[in-house]
Amino acid sequence: MMAYSVFFSPKDGVTEGELVEAAHGFLSWLQREQNLPGYRLLRVTDAASFTGLPRFQAIVDFPTQAEFDTAMAFMRAANRVHEGPHAQLLHSITDFKVSFAEDA
């Protein structure tokens, strides 16, 4: 299983509620378009020793490398990164960090 994790915080002037709505809007759209098995959107409640950790984390699990590759290709195609639900989310966030992981 491949996990794509994105950490982010709301930009100045964007409420957490607005950010959560934009994130769910994008992730549920991607789920419908790519038949992803699901996603999780987490609010960091205690960063413990990770003082620079952004406020939110989105996790998308891909059962196979091929499904991950297909989803990434889908986002790169037709300028989807800069339009639609993804663009709306990008205009709402700061402190953007990405990690990729796989089952050990």
N, C-alpha and C positions, 0 to 999 in steps of 0.2 A: 504494500500500500504506500502511495506517495501522499505526503501532506504538504500543502501550500499554505503557509501562514503569513498573514499580513498584519502588522502592527501600525496603528495610526491614532492621532488625536484630532479633535475638531480645530479648525482654523478659528482665529479671533472672529467673533461675530456670528459663529455657527453654534447653535445649542447642541447639547448631547442628543436631545430628541430628534432634531433635524438630521444629525449625522447618522443616528441609528436607522431612521427611516430611509435615508439615501443608501446606506449599506445593505439593508434588507432588500430594498428595491433592486439594486444591482445584483446581489447574490441570488435572489429568487429568479430574476430574469435569466441569469446565466444557468441556473439549475434547469429551468424550463427549456432553454435553447440547446443545452448540451446534455441533458438528462443526467446531470450529476446526482449522485446518491444523496447528497445533502451538504450542509455547511453548518458551522457554529459561529455565532457572533458573541464574543465575550467582552464584558466590561471589567477591566483590571480593578479590583477592589483593594489590593494590597500588593504593591510592587516589591515589598520586602527589601532586599539589598540591591535590586535593579532600579536605582533612582531615576534613570533616564528612560525607563520603559514607557512607551506611549499608552494612552488611556484605554484603547480598544484592541482586540485581536480577532481577526476572522480566520477560520481554519476551514479549508476545503480538502477533503480526502478523495483521492483518486485510486480506485482499486488496482489499476495497472499503469505502467509507464505510457502505454499507447493512449489511454484515456486522458492522461495529463497532457501529452503532446498535442492531442486533438483539441483540447480546450485552449491551450496556449495559441495554437494556430488560428483558432476561431477568433480569439481576441485581437490578434495581429491583423487579420484580414479586414478589408473594407473600412479601415480607420476606426474600428469599434473602440479602441483605447481612448480616442479623443471625442467620441460622440455618444449620445444616448445615456443610458443609466451609469455607465462607467465614468463618463465625463462629469456627470452631476456629482458623483461621489468624489472624484479627484478635486473638484472645485471646493469641496467641503473639508478637506483634510490637510494635516501637516504632520511632521514627524513620521513620515512613511518609511517603514522598514519591512523587508521581505525575508522569509527563510523557506528553505525547501528541506524536507526530511523524508526518510523512508523507514519502514519497520526494520528493526534490528534483529 
